Amino acid sequence: MVAGIRGVEWDAVELPSQFMENWCYHRPTIDGIAKHYQTGASLPDALYQKIVKVRQTYTPFSLLTWSRRSPLQKRKKK
């Protein structure tokens, strides 16, 4: 029995994250999934712009994380 992410290839774990990181900022996709539950109105443009602006908030942290992991990946392949 597999619990959590143990026993699962890292790519399979990372896929949902990558999907959301890339598609949740695509306006046509947001318009297709984000509707007001009573009125059916689309996400307001001002709120969408806030979401897009926040996208860059953790970019330096992400770069640092991947920079730290890259030497580990090189060692793993040998």
Helices and strands as residue ranges (DSSP letters): H 10-23, H 27-33, H 45-54, H 59-77
